[in-house]
Amino acid sequence: MMKTSAPMVCGERPKTDRCVKKTMSRSKGIQLHHLPNDVLRGILSRLTMKEAVRMSILSKKWSTLWKCYPKLVFTRATMRGSNAATTGPAKPLRTRFIRGINSIQRQLKSSNLNKFVVKFALRKRHTPHIDRWINFCAASRAKHVVLDLCPGPKGSSDKDDKYSFPLHLLSASGGSCVKSLSLGFVYLTLPPDHCGFANLKKLSLQMVHVTGDLRCLLPNCAVLEWLSLSKCRMDELSIGQELSRLHYLQVKYCILQKLNIRAPNLTMFLFAGRMIPILLGEPVKISEATVELITSSDCFSYVFTDLVDALSHVPSLSISFRIETKVINFVKNQTRLTNLRRLVLKIDIVGSPEVTGGILRLAYLLELAPALEELVLHMCCFDSAIDGEPNEDAYRPHPHHHLKTIKMTGFYGLLGQVELALYLLRSATSLERMIIDPVVRNNWFIPSMGGAKPNIDRGTSIALNKLSRQEFRKVLEILY
């Protein structure tokens, strides 16, 4: 026989509600500091440093936990209004910043530190303080270390006033613990017998003067995955041994004579600087590369020989460079960009506007990249266009069966631009859309709209007169 539940008396609460109420009454006396230390440390690690300092006054237990705080981030923002501010006349900001760090450090215990960050424009005269912090950082076995002393926009960048980073202290005590290291505006001396960092995965150097050879450091960082060098001074970056784990490489505005790194598993490459030899050791897995060339001369031959050889496997490529309207030593390369699908070129064009050969060299792209699907040409011309009739037989069409999208910006109507556009329209047999935009959008030098308006109007007029034809009407779009 099926049992029936007893009827609920009017006004009586369900049994589950009574259980909940009973449980809550039992736990009424439990407070936050009664939780296990592991749980409290987890809570502490999710607080900002300022919040953790405030929590330390709640109880003796929280005060003890605070001394093992795992994230030390000292920046202008985090140290503003810190308890380290002294009474009496206001001290200079740099003095208050240093005293604030020293005050907090004295309260802490050396333990397993997850993050140690100092971001402030300090100099060589502050060496005793910084050395003390680095010693504490090493003794605490910090995993992620940032010492960024780079000056602000108005600060002094005197290279002789840089702090000398004591690499031996960090590597001797906690080198096996460091997973990421970021240094800014320091001297870095690399002794020949340096043992490296066994677990270092990320290295970032900005405005660092490297004395010695990075070959003494990088090969010993066997698990290095991410390397960024910005505005650094070194004679050469040449690593003979293979960096098999490296997948991200950025080298920007460094004074270099040569870049030679064997990184077969590289997936991302960014470079900005002068035209130098670049050797990456057949990076067959690279997916994207960005190159910005800083020079006042024509870069066409370098781009389509040296860079093509170095980046022959790249499917997505962006290059910023300068060309002249007059042809200078144009020799075709035997190497082909067989994997290239997307190409973005940011081009400064200088020279006589009536000369077309220098710009028409870009037609060579269709031979160079047979699988190209998207082509973007961001142009910037420094001379006004001269109206003239294009030579439609200047370049014999080269049929290209994969190119679907073309965009040309900064179209001021130079004769070379018109002839290049006609060549692309007639050669791309699978073209679905071509956009002609007179506005400069190369992100390098963009003139004001007021000053550029006459050139924009002229470019629009020439595009409509020379390119707007019945045979192109299904694919051509002229912006104005």
Secondary structure, DSSP 4 states (H G I P E B T S, - for coil): ----PPPPPTTPPPHHHHHHHHHHHHGGG--GGGS-HHHHHHHHHTS-HHHHHHHTTS-HHHHHHHTT-SEEEEETTTTTT-TTPPSSSPPPHHHHHHHHHHHHHHH------SEEEEES---GGGHHHHHHHHHHHHHTT-SEEEEE----TTS---GGG-EEE-HHHHHHHHTTT--EEEEESEEEE--TT----TT--EEEEES-EEES-GGGTGGG-TT--EEEEES-B-S-EEE-S--TT--EEEEES-B-S-EEE--TT--EEEEEES---EE-S--TT--EEEEEE--SS--HHHIIIIIHHHTTT-SEEEEEEEEESS--S----S---TT--EEEEEEEEES-TT--HHHHGGGGHHHH-TT--EEEEEEEESS--------TTSS----BSS--EEEEES----HHHHHHHHHHHHHBTT--EEEEE-S---SS----HHHHHHHHHHHHHHHHHHT--GGGTTTEEE--
